Amino acid sequence: MSIRPVLSANPSQPTLEGAGVHLHRAFGFQEPEAYDPFLLFDDFRNDDPRLSAKGFPWHPHRGIETITYVLAGEVEHEDSLGNKGVLGAGDIQWMTAGSGIMHQEMPIANQRGQMHGFQLWANLPRDLKMTSPNYQDVPAVEIPVIEEDDGTKVRVIVGNFWGRAGPVDGIAADPLYLDISVPAGVTKTFQVNTRRQAFAYVFEGAGAFADAAVPQGVLLEKEVAGHEVNIRDLSGNRTVIRFGEGDDVRVQAGPEGLRFLLVAGAPIREPVAWHGPIVMNTKDELRQAMSDLRNGTFIKPAH
């Protein structure tokens, strides 16, 4: 067994997207090889409905898959295939854009003004970039939840973990996507396939991931629920942690506990030509996509 080292731990950055949605971007549009096969990760959590109300009006996608996970509020969606629906708290949507799809996503805050959720973009390999578009909505009740005796809780969104399989399948990157809660003071190890690239995204509480660098010699020790917590490089809300190679991810929860997403996927290792929501392998393919948009031929017949 080898613990994955931490290559970086960075705060996500405030960004405006869509028609003016305030969100935080953990990564995207730079160094796609760093998170390969993942391209972008956005945290669109807001407690003021005005910051998300304008939403993401009609826009194109080609060459990628998107995974949307809603924590609070709702997201109304509609696409060029004639599909429409509403994602509620705890729901998942997986969309394969493939050869091309137009869609829109309009957030709706709950009664407390909250609109919380995440969107992850996964790249498609060359031989699947022009596949027919497809999607599925998965309600929260279909997502398995594993609860350990120490209070650790894992929602298995995608992939197989601790004997349970997530309801979303058929994603080219063959990812693992987990929503993990670890109680205060608990140290936990999570197995991740050695051949997968992996990252974690903290969105509640804080914790220390193995092999994190100690900032300026800081070492915090606290007594939490009868356990001594030795916390190095405490990673808190809206921090993305990128891991190196290894078999396991180890984390020690801080005094308030910890909730984070753990995501891993098989690298594609192909060239990336990227323009906004369109991701191809070459600049010629990108130019063709732009031409298709101008000529009204972006949406291809199903095959």
PAMI-889567 format. One line per 8 residues: number of its first residue (from 0); their letters; for each residue x, y, z of N, C-alpha, C. Coordinates in steps of 0.05 Angstrom, whole numbers, padded with zeros to 5 digits, always signed. Example, Ala and Ser with C-alpha at 12.3 -4.5 7.8 and 13.67 -1.06 7.14 Angstrom:
BEGIN
0 = as = +00264,-00114,+00156,+00246,-00090,+00156,+00264,-00066,+00156  +00257,-00045,+00142,+00273,-00021,+00143,+00258,+00001,+00157
REM end
This chain:
BEGIN
0 = msirpvls = +00017,-00024,+00000,+00000,+00000,+00000,+00017,+00025,+00000  +00011,+00044,-00017,+00025,+00070,-00018,+00005,+00093,-00017  +00011,+00112,+00001,-00007,+00135,+00003,+00000,+00155,-00018  -00020,+00166,-00032,-00015,+00186,-00053,-00005,+00212,-00040  +00017,+00222,-00051,+00026,+00248,-00041,+00009,+00271,-00052  +00009,+00293,-00038,-00005,+00317,-00047,+00014,+00333,-00065  +00005,+00337,-00090,+00022,+00353,-00109,+00016,+00383,-00106  -00009,+00389,-00100,-00017,+00418,-00096,-00043,+00419,-00080
8 = anpsqptl = -00046,+00441,-00066,-00071,+00447,-00052,-00077,+00477,-00055  -00097,+00483,-00072,-00102,+00511,-00080,-00131,+00519,-00076  -00135,+00544,-00068,-00163,+00553,-00066,-00175,+00557,-00094  -00201,+00551,-00096,-00215,+00557,-00122,-00218,+00587,-00124  -00221,+00596,-00149,-00221,+00624,-00155,-00248,+00635,-00163  -00257,+00658,-00152,-00283,+00670,-00160,-00283,+00675,-00190  -00305,+00668,-00203,-00308,+00671,-00232,-00337,+00677,-00239  -00341,+00693,-00260,-00367,+00697,-00271,-00370,+00679,-00295
16 = egagvhlh = -00393,+00665,-00297,-00398,+00647,-00320,-00427,+00649,-00328  -00433,+00638,-00352,-00460,+00639,-00362,-00468,+00668,-00367  -00493,+00675,-00358,-00503,+00702,-00361,-00496,+00720,-00338  -00478,+00711,-00320,-00470,+00727,-00297,-00473,+00712,-00271  -00469,+00685,-00272,-00470,+00669,-00248,-00443,+00672,-00233  -00444,+00678,-00207,-00421,+00679,-00190,-00414,+00651,-00181  -00390,+00641,-00187,-00382,+00615,-00179,-00352,+00615,-00172  -00343,+00592,-00163,-00314,+00588,-00157,-00304,+00565,-00175
24 = rafgfqep = -00282,+00571,-00189,-00270,+00551,-00207,-00246,+00539,-00194  -00247,+00512,-00190,-00224,+00498,-00178,-00201,+00495,-00199  -00209,+00488,-00223,-00189,+00486,-00245,-00204,+00487,-00271  -00190,+00493,-00293,-00202,+00494,-00319,-00188,+00514,-00338  -00187,+00507,-00364,-00176,+00523,-00385,-00146,+00527,-00384  -00133,+00514,-00366,-00104,+00516,-00364,-00092,+00488,-00357  -00071,+00481,-00369,-00057,+00456,-00363,-00076,+00432,-00361  -00089,+00425,-00383,-00108,+00403,-00382,-00096,+00376,-00374
32 = eaydpfll = -00069,+00374,-00379,-00056,+00349,-00372,-00054,+00345,-00342  -00056,+00366,-00327,-00053,+00364,-00298,-00075,+00348,-00285  -00100,+00350,-00296,-00122,+00335,-00284,-00134,+00315,-00304  -00121,+00311,-00327,-00130,+00291,-00347,-00140,+00265,-00334  -00165,+00257,-00340,-00183,+00264,-00362,-00203,+00287,-00356  -00200,+00300,-00333,-00219,+00321,-00326,-00208,+00348,-00335  -00227,+00365,-00344,-00220,+00390,-00357,-00226,+00414,-00339  -00248,+00412,-00324,-00257,+00436,-00310,-00274,+00427,-00286
40 = fddfrndd = -00273,+00442,-00264,-00290,+00437,-00241,-00300,+00463,-00230  -00326,+00467,-00229,-00338,+00492,-00219,-00355,+00486,-00195  -00353,+00504,-00175,-00369,+00503,-00151,-00388,+00527,-00152  -00414,+00522,-00157,-00433,+00544,-00160,-00451,+00547,-00136  -00438,+00548,-00112,-00453,+00551,-00087,-00456,+00581,-00081  -00481,+00589,-00078,-00488,+00617,-00070,-00511,+00617,-00050  -00510,+00635,-00030,-00532,+00638,-00011,-00548,+00663,-00016  -00542,+00677,-00038,-00557,+00700,-00047,-00568,+00693,-00075
48 = prlsakgf = -00594,+00689,-00078,-00605,+00681,-00104,-00599,+00699,-00127  -00593,+00725,-00121,-00586,+00743,-00143,-00560,+00736,-00157  -00543,+00721,-00143,-00517,+00714,-00154,-00517,+00691,-00173  -00540,+00677,-00175,-00542,+00654,-00193,-00567,+00655,-00211  -00584,+00675,-00207,-00611,+00675,-00220,-00609,+00677,-00251  -00588,+00690,-00262,-00587,+00694,-00291,-00579,+00668,-00305  -00568,+00649,-00291,-00564,+00622,-00302,-00545,+00620,-00325  -00548,+00597,-00339,-00532,+00590,-00362,-00550,+00586,-00386
56 = pwhphrgi = -00557,+00608,-00400,-00575,+00606,-00423,-00563,+00588,-00445  -00578,+00584,-00467,-00571,+00566,-00488,-00542,+00569,-00497  -00527,+00547,-00497,-00499,+00546,-00505,-00492,+00519,-00516  -00471,+00517,-00532,-00463,+00491,-00544,-00443,+00476,-00528  -00442,+00450,-00532,-00421,+00432,-00522,-00414,+00412,-00544  -00389,+00406,-00546,-00380,+00384,-00564,-00354,+00372,-00553  -00352,+00346,-00554,-00327,+00332,-00548,-00322,+00326,-00519  -00342,+00331,-00501,-00338,+00326,-00472,-00363,+00313,-00460
64 = etityvla = -00360,+00306,-00434,-00383,+00298,-00418,-00384,+00317,-00393  -00408,+00323,-00384,-00411,+00339,-00360,-00426,+00324,-00339  -00418,+00328,-00314,-00431,+00315,-00291,-00439,+00338,-00272  -00465,+00342,-00268,-00475,+00363,-00250,-00487,+00350,-00225  -00478,+00360,-00202,-00487,+00349,-00176,-00499,+00372,-00160  -00524,+00370,-00153,-00538,+00391,-00139,-00540,+00384,-00109  -00532,+00404,-00092,-00534,+00400,-00063,-00558,+00413,-00051  -00565,+00437,-00061,-00588,+00452,-00051,-00600,+00469,-00073
72 = geveheds = -00626,+00474,-00072,-00639,+00488,-00093,-00646,+00470,-00116  -00651,+00481,-00140,-00658,+00465,-00163,-00644,+00477,-00188  -00642,+00460,-00208,-00631,+00468,-00234,-00651,+00459,-00256  -00664,+00478,-00269,-00681,+00471,-00292,-00663,+00468,-00316  -00667,+00447,-00332,-00650,+00444,-00356,-00667,+00436,-00380  -00657,+00443,-00403,-00670,+00437,-00428,-00648,+00434,-00450  -00652,+00416,-00469,-00632,+00413,-00490,-00644,+00410,-00518  -00626,+00409,-00538,-00634,+00408,-00566,-00645,+00381,-00574
80 = lgnkgvlg = -00643,+00361,-00556,-00655,+00335,-00561,-00684,+00334,-00554  -00694,+00356,-00542,-00722,+00357,-00533,-00725,+00349,-00504  -00704,+00343,-00490,-00705,+00336,-00462,-00707,+00360,-00445  -00722,+00358,-00423,-00724,+00379,-00403,-00730,+00366,-00376  -00723,+00380,-00355,-00728,+00370,-00329,-00717,+00388,-00307  -00719,+00379,-00282,-00710,+00394,-00259,-00693,+00376,-00242  -00669,+00385,-00236,-00651,+00371,-00216,-00656,+00383,-00189  -00662,+00367,-00169,-00665,+00376,-00142,-00642,+00369,-00124
88 = agdiqwmt = -00644,+00375,-00099,-00622,+00371,-00080,-00614,+00341,-00079  -00589,+00336,-00083,-00578,+00309,-00083,-00579,+00295,-00109  -00591,+00307,-00130,-00594,+00295,-00156,-00568,+00299,-00172  -00565,+00281,-00193,-00542,+00281,-00211,-00552,+00282,-00239  -00538,+00297,-00257,-00542,+00294,-00285,-00516,+00289,-00299  -00516,+00268,-00316,-00493,+00262,-00332,-00501,+00268,-00361  -00486,+00284,-00375,-00491,+00289,-00403,-00467,+00285,-00421  -00470,+00268,-00441,-00450,+00265,-00461,-00456,+00283,-00484
96 = agsgimhq = -00440,+00304,-00488,-00445,+00323,-00510,-00439,+00310,-00537  -00417,+00294,-00538,-00410,+00280,-00562,-00407,+00300,-00586  -00421,+00293,-00608,-00418,+00308,-00633,-00429,+00336,-00631  -00446,+00341,-00611,-00456,+00368,-00607,-00484,+00369,-00595  -00488,+00387,-00576,-00514,+00390,-00563,-00516,+00420,-00555  -00540,+00430,-00556,-00545,+00457,-00545,-00563,+00453,-00520  -00556,+00467,-00499,-00573,+00464,-00475,-00571,+00489,-00458  -00589,+00490,-00439,-00588,+00512,-00419,-00594,+00501,-00392
104 = empianqr = -00583,+00514,-00371,-00586,+00507,-00343,-00593,+00532,-00328  -00616,+00532,-00314,-00625,+00555,-00300,-00628,+00549,-00270  -00610,+00558,-00253,-00612,+00553,-00224,-00636,+00567,-00211  -00647,+00553,-00191,-00669,+00564,-00175,-00662,+00560,-00146  -00660,+00581,-00130,-00653,+00579,-00102,-00675,+00567,-00086  -00669,+00554,-00064,-00690,+00544,-00046,-00701,+00566,-00029  -00718,+00559,-00010,-00732,+00579,+00006,-00713,+00595,+00024  -00689,+00584,+00029,-00669,+00599,+00044,-00650,+00615,+00027
112 = gqmhgfql = -00656,+00615,+00001,-00639,+00630,-00018,-00614,+00615,-00028  -00612,+00590,-00021,-00588,+00574,-00028,-00590,+00562,-00056  -00569,+00564,-00071,-00565,+00549,-00095,-00537,+00537,-00094  -00535,+00511,-00088,-00510,+00498,-00083,-00507,+00475,-00103  -00484,+00473,-00116,-00479,+00450,-00133,-00451,+00452,-00146  -00445,+00431,-00161,-00419,+00429,-00174,-00423,+00419,-00203  -00405,+00427,-00221,-00404,+00415,-00247,-00375,+00408,-00254  -00373,+00383,-00264,-00347,+00372,-00272,-00348,+00366,-00302
120 = wanlprdl = -00327,+00374,-00317,-00325,+00366,-00345,-00304,+00344,-00348  -00312,+00323,-00362,-00293,+00301,-00368,-00289,+00300,-00398  -00264,+00297,-00407,-00258,+00296,-00435,-00267,+00270,-00447  -00272,+00271,-00474,-00278,+00247,-00489,-00253,+00240,-00506  -00246,+00215,-00509,-00224,+00207,-00526,-00231,+00212,-00555  -00211,+00213,-00572,-00214,+00219,-00600,-00236,+00203,-00614  -00237,+00177,-00608,-00256,+00159,-00622,-00285,+00162,-00612  -00289,+00178,-00592,-00316,+00182,-00581,-00326,+00211,-00583
128 = kmtspnyq = -00308,+00229,-00592,-00316,+00257,-00592,-00340,+00263,-00609  -00344,+00248,-00630,-00367,+00254,-00648,-00389,+00232,-00645  -00390,+00220,-00621,-00411,+00201,-00616,-00438,+00216,-00612  -00460,+00201,-00613,-00486,+00214,-00610,-00490,+00224,-00581  -00501,+00248,-00578,-00506,+00259,-00551,-00525,+00241,-00535  -00521,+00242,-00509,-00538,+00226,-00491,-00537,+00238,-00463  -00557,+00232,-00447,-00556,+00241,-00419,-00574,+00225,-00402  -00570,+00227,-00376,-00588,+00214,-00357,-00589,+00232,-00331
136 = dvpaveip = -00613,+00234,-00320,-00617,+00246,-00294,-00620,+00224,-00274  -00607,+00227,-00251,-00608,+00207,-00230,-00617,+00220,-00204  -00641,+00212,-00194,-00651,+00224,-00169,-00634,+00215,-00145  -00635,+00232,-00124,-00618,+00227,-00100,-00623,+00200,-00088  -00648,+00190,-00089,-00655,+00165,-00075,-00641,+00141,-00088  -00631,+00144,-00113,-00618,+00122,-00126,-00588,+00121,-00120  -00577,+00141,-00106,-00549,+00142,-00101,-00543,+00127,-00075  -00527,+00106,-00076,-00522,+00090,-00051,-00505,+00106,-00031
144 = vieeddgt = -00512,+00102,-00006,-00497,+00115,+00016,-00486,+00094,+00034  -00460,+00095,+00039,-00446,+00076,+00057,-00440,+00091,+00083  -00447,+00079,+00106,-00442,+00091,+00132,-00425,+00072,+00149  -00402,+00082,+00158,-00383,+00067,+00174,-00389,+00070,+00203  -00379,+00052,+00220,-00384,+00053,+00249,-00371,+00079,+00261  -00350,+00089,+00249,-00337,+00113,+00260,-00351,+00139,+00252  -00373,+00137,+00237,-00389,+00160,+00228,-00382,+00170,+00200  -00362,+00158,+00187,-00356,+00165,+00160,-00379,+00158,+00142
152 = kvrvivgn = -00386,+00176,+00123,-00408,+00171,+00104,-00398,+00176,+00076  -00405,+00158,+00058,-00396,+00160,+00030,-00420,+00157,+00011  -00425,+00177,-00005,-00445,+00175,-00027,-00430,+00167,-00052  -00438,+00144,-00064,-00424,+00134,-00087,-00439,+00144,-00112  -00429,+00165,-00124,-00443,+00177,-00147,-00436,+00163,-00173  -00410,+00158,-00177,-00400,+00144,-00201,-00379,+00125,-00192  -00379,+00101,-00204,-00358,+00082,-00199,-00365,+00061,-00178  -00347,+00044,-00171,-00350,+00023,-00151,-00332,+00029,-00127
160 = fwgragpv = -00345,+00028,-00103,-00330,+00034,-00079,-00341,+00019,-00056  -00324,+00006,-00041,-00331,-00009,-00017,-00355,-00027,-00023  -00355,-00040,-00046,-00376,-00060,-00052,-00402,-00048,-00063  -00403,-00022,-00067,-00427,-00010,-00077,-00421,+00004,-00104  -00440,+00004,-00122,-00437,+00016,-00148,-00455,+00040,-00151  -00443,+00062,-00161,-00459,+00086,-00166,-00478,+00083,-00189  -00500,+00098,-00190,-00520,+00095,-00211,-00512,+00106,-00238  -00492,+00124,-00239,-00483,+00135,-00265,-00462,+00118,-00277
168 = dgiaadpl = -00466,+00109,-00302,-00446,+00092,-00315,-00443,+00100,-00344  -00425,+00087,-00358,-00421,+00093,-00386,-00405,+00117,-00392  -00391,+00129,-00372,-00374,+00152,-00377,-00347,+00143,-00387  -00338,+00155,-00408,-00313,+00146,-00421,-00289,+00146,-00402  -00288,+00165,-00385,-00265,+00168,-00367,-00265,+00146,-00345  -00287,+00131,-00343,-00290,+00110,-00323,-00283,+00121,-00295  -00296,+00143,-00287,-00287,+00156,-00263,-00298,+00144,-00237  -00285,+00152,-00215,-00295,+00148,-00188,-00303,+00176,-00179
176 = yldisvpa = -00327,+00179,-00168,-00337,+00205,-00159,-00352,+00200,-00133  -00340,+00208,-00111,-00351,+00203,-00084,-00356,+00229,-00069  -00377,+00230,-00053,-00383,+00252,-00035,-00378,+00240,-00007  -00357,+00249,+00007,-00347,+00237,+00031,-00349,+00256,+00055  -00361,+00246,+00077,-00361,+00261,+00102,-00345,+00245,+00123  -00327,+00259,+00137,-00310,+00246,+00157,-00314,+00262,+00183  -00321,+00248,+00205,-00326,+00263,+00231,-00300,+00275,+00242  -00303,+00294,+00260,-00280,+00307,+00273,-00261,+00287,+00285
184 = gvtktfqv = -00236,+00291,+00280,-00215,+00275,+00293,-00210,+00248,+00281  -00225,+00240,+00261,-00223,+00213,+00249,-00203,+00214,+00225  -00185,+00195,+00225,-00166,+00191,+00202,-00177,+00168,+00185  -00178,+00172,+00159,-00190,+00152,+00141,-00174,+00149,+00116  -00173,+00125,+00106,-00159,+00119,+00081,-00179,+00108,+00060  -00176,+00119,+00036,-00194,+00112,+00014,-00178,+00101,-00009  -00185,+00077,-00018,-00170,+00065,-00040,-00178,+00077,-00067  -00157,+00084,-00083,-00161,+00094,-00110,-00143,+00079,-00129
192 = ntrrqafa = -00155,+00070,-00152,-00139,+00055,-00171,-00113,+00070,-00178  -00091,+00055,-00177,-00065,+00067,-00180,-00062,+00081,-00208  -00076,+00070,-00228,-00073,+00081,-00255,-00092,+00105,-00261  -00105,+00115,-00240,-00123,+00138,-00243,-00110,+00163,-00232  -00115,+00185,-00246,-00109,+00211,-00234,-00131,+00218,-00214  -00124,+00233,-00193,-00143,+00237,-00172,-00141,+00265,-00160  -00164,+00276,-00152,-00164,+00301,-00137,-00186,+00301,-00116  -00184,+00318,-00096,-00205,+00321,-00076,-00213,+00351,-00076
200 = yvfegaga = -00239,+00356,-00069,-00248,+00383,-00067,-00263,+00386,-00040  -00252,+00402,-00022,-00264,+00406,+00004,-00286,+00427,+00003  -00309,+00421,+00014,-00331,+00441,+00014,-00345,+00444,+00040  -00337,+00430,+00061,-00346,+00434,+00088,-00324,+00426,+00107  -00321,+00442,+00129,-00301,+00435,+00149,-00273,+00437,+00138  -00255,+00422,+00149,-00227,+00422,+00140,-00213,+00397,+00149  -00190,+00391,+00136,-00175,+00367,+00144,-00148,+00368,+00132  -00131,+00349,+00139,-00104,+00347,+00129,-00101,+00322,+00112
208 = fadaavpq = -00092,+00325,+00087,-00087,+00303,+00070,-00058,+00295,+00072  -00052,+00270,+00069,-00025,+00259,+00073,-00005,+00273,+00056  +00019,+00277,+00067,+00042,+00288,+00053,+00039,+00317,+00045  +00019,+00331,+00057,+00017,+00360,+00052,+00041,+00374,+00064  +00050,+00395,+00051,+00072,+00411,+00062,+00063,+00427,+00086  +00080,+00430,+00105,+00073,+00446,+00129,+00079,+00475,+00123  +00058,+00492,+00123,+00063,+00521,+00116,+00077,+00535,+00139  +00100,+00546,+00134,+00115,+00562,+00153,+00118,+00548,+00180
216 = gvllekev = +00121,+00522,+00180,+00125,+00507,+00204,+00101,+00505,+00222  +00077,+00511,+00212,+00053,+00510,+00228,+00046,+00481,+00235  +00041,+00475,+00260,+00032,+00449,+00268,+00010,+00453,+00289  -00014,+00445,+00283,-00037,+00449,+00301,-00044,+00422,+00315  -00047,+00423,+00341,-00055,+00399,+00355,-00079,+00406,+00372  -00101,+00390,+00369,-00125,+00395,+00384,-00136,+00369,+00394  -00151,+00371,+00415,-00165,+00347,+00426,-00194,+00349,+00417  -00202,+00329,+00401,-00229,+00329,+00389,-00242,+00302,+00394
224 = aghevnir = -00264,+00303,+00409,-00279,+00279,+00415,-00261,+00256,+00425  -00243,+00264,+00442,-00225,+00244,+00454,-00202,+00235,+00437  -00199,+00246,+00413,-00177,+00238,+00395,-00158,+00262,+00392  -00133,+00256,+00392,-00113,+00277,+00386,-00112,+00281,+00356  -00115,+00306,+00348,-00115,+00312,+00319,-00089,+00327,+00313  -00072,+00315,+00298,-00047,+00328,+00290,-00051,+00337,+00261  -00056,+00363,+00257,-00065,+00372,+00231,-00042,+00388,+00217  -00034,+00378,+00194,-00013,+00391,+00178,-00026,+00403,+00153
232 = dlsgnrtv = -00021,+00427,+00147,-00031,+00440,+00123,-00061,+00436,+00120  -00075,+00447,+00139,-00104,+00444,+00140,-00117,+00455,+00114  -00132,+00438,+00100,-00145,+00446,+00075,-00175,+00450,+00082  -00185,+00474,+00076,-00212,+00481,+00083,-00230,+00485,+00059  -00252,+00499,+00064,-00273,+00503,+00044,-00262,+00514,+00018  -00272,+00502,-00004,-00265,+00510,-00031,-00235,+00506,-00038  -00223,+00486,-00026,-00195,+00479,-00033,-00195,+00454,-00051  -00179,+00455,-00073,-00176,+00431,-00090,-00148,+00420,-00084
240 = irfgegdd = -00147,+00394,-00080,-00123,+00380,-00073,-00117,+00360,-00096  -00094,+00363,-00109,-00086,+00344,-00131,-00065,+00325,-00120  -00070,+00299,-00126,-00053,+00278,-00115,-00034,+00267,-00136  -00012,+00257,-00127,+00007,+00242,-00144,-00001,+00212,-00144  +00017,+00196,-00154,+00012,+00167,-00157,+00012,+00153,-00130  -00004,+00132,-00129,-00006,+00115,-00105,-00031,+00099,-00105  -00035,+00084,-00083,-00058,+00066,-00081,-00081,+00078,-00065  -00075,+00097,-00046,-00094,+00106,-00027,-00092,+00136,-00022
248 = vrvqagpe = -00115,+00147,-00015,-00116,+00175,-00006,-00122,+00174,+00024  -00106,+00188,+00040,-00110,+00188,+00069,-00116,+00217,+00078  -00136,+00219,+00096,-00143,+00246,+00106,-00149,+00244,+00135  -00142,+00265,+00150,-00148,+00268,+00178,-00167,+00292,+00181  -00192,+00287,+00191,-00211,+00308,+00193,-00204,+00327,+00216  -00209,+00353,+00212,-00204,+00373,+00232,-00225,+00375,+00253  -00224,+00396,+00270,-00241,+00398,+00293,-00271,+00400,+00287  -00278,+00408,+00263,-00306,+00410,+00255,-00315,+00388,+00236
256 = glrfllva = -00297,+00368,+00232,-00303,+00348,+00213,-00297,+00357,+00185  -00303,+00341,+00165,-00295,+00347,+00138,-00314,+00334,+00118  -00321,+00349,+00097,-00337,+00338,+00075,-00323,+00346,+00049  -00318,+00327,+00032,-00304,+00332,+00007,-00313,+00313,-00015  -00307,+00321,-00040,-00311,+00304,-00063,-00284,+00291,-00069  -00284,+00265,-00074,-00261,+00251,-00083,-00266,+00241,-00112  -00250,+00250,-00131,-00255,+00244,-00159,-00229,+00232,-00171  -00232,+00211,-00187,-00209,+00199,-00200,-00218,+00189,-00228
264 = gapirepv = -00200,+00188,-00247,-00207,+00179,-00274,-00182,+00170,-00289  -00187,+00154,-00310,-00165,+00144,-00327,-00156,+00166,-00346  -00130,+00174,-00346,-00121,+00194,-00364,-00124,+00186,-00393  -00130,+00205,-00411,-00134,+00199,-00439,-00107,+00204,-00454  -00092,+00223,-00446,-00065,+00229,-00457,-00067,+00234,-00487  -00085,+00252,-00495,-00087,+00260,-00523,-00085,+00290,-00525  -00078,+00301,-00548,-00077,+00330,-00552,-00104,+00342,-00546  -00104,+00367,-00535,-00129,+00381,-00529,-00129,+00408,-00544
272 = awhgpivm = -00150,+00412,-00560,-00155,+00437,-00573,-00181,+00448,-00562  -00181,+00471,-00548,-00202,+00478,-00530,-00212,+00507,-00536  -00238,+00510,-00539,-00250,+00536,-00542,-00276,+00536,-00526  -00276,+00547,-00502,-00300,+00548,-00485,-00311,+00520,-00481  -00336,+00515,-00487,-00349,+00489,-00482,-00345,+00469,-00504  -00326,+00474,-00522,-00320,+00456,-00544,-00291,+00447,-00541  -00287,+00420,-00539,-00260,+00409,-00535,-00255,+00387,-00555  -00236,+00392,-00573,-00229,+00373,-00594,-00199,+00366,-00591
280 = ntkdelrq = -00188,+00351,-00611,-00160,+00344,-00610,-00142,+00362,-00626  -00153,+00375,-00647,-00136,+00391,-00664,-00150,+00418,-00669  -00134,+00438,-00678,-00145,+00464,-00684,-00163,+00463,-00708  -00157,+00445,-00727,-00174,+00442,-00751,-00202,+00432,-00742  -00203,+00413,-00723,-00229,+00404,-00713,-00244,+00426,-00698  -00229,+00442,-00685,-00241,+00465,-00670,-00253,+00485,-00690  -00238,+00491,-00711,-00247,+00509,-00732,-00272,+00498,-00746  -00273,+00471,-00750,-00297,+00459,-00762,-00321,+00462,-00744
288 = amsdlrng = -00317,+00459,-00717,-00339,+00462,-00698,-00350,+00491,-00699  -00332,+00510,-00701,-00340,+00538,-00702,-00356,+00543,-00728  -00346,+00531,-00750,-00360,+00533,-00776,-00388,+00521,-00774  -00390,+00498,-00761,-00416,+00484,-00758,-00435,+00502,-00742  -00425,+00516,-00722,-00442,+00534,-00707,-00453,+00556,-00724  -00435,+00568,-00740,-00444,+00590,-00757,-00463,+00581,-00779  -00459,+00557,-00789,-00475,+00547,-00812,-00500,+00533,-00803  -00505,+00530,-00778,-00529,+00515,-00768,-00527,+00485,-00771
296 = tfikpah = -00503,+00474,-00773,-00499,+00445,-00776,-00486,+00433,-00752  -00486,+00447,-00730,-00473,+00437,-00706,-00486,+00412,-00695  -00512,+00411,-00695,-00527,+00387,-00685,-00527,+00366,-00708  -00515,+00343,-00702,-00513,+00322,-00722,-00535,+00302,-00719  -00544,+00288,-00741,-00564,+00266,-00739,-00553,+00244,-00721  -00571,+00231,-00706,-00563,+00209,-00689,-00552,+00186,-00706  -00532,+00173,-00695,-00520,+00150,-00710,-00512,+00128,-00690
REM end
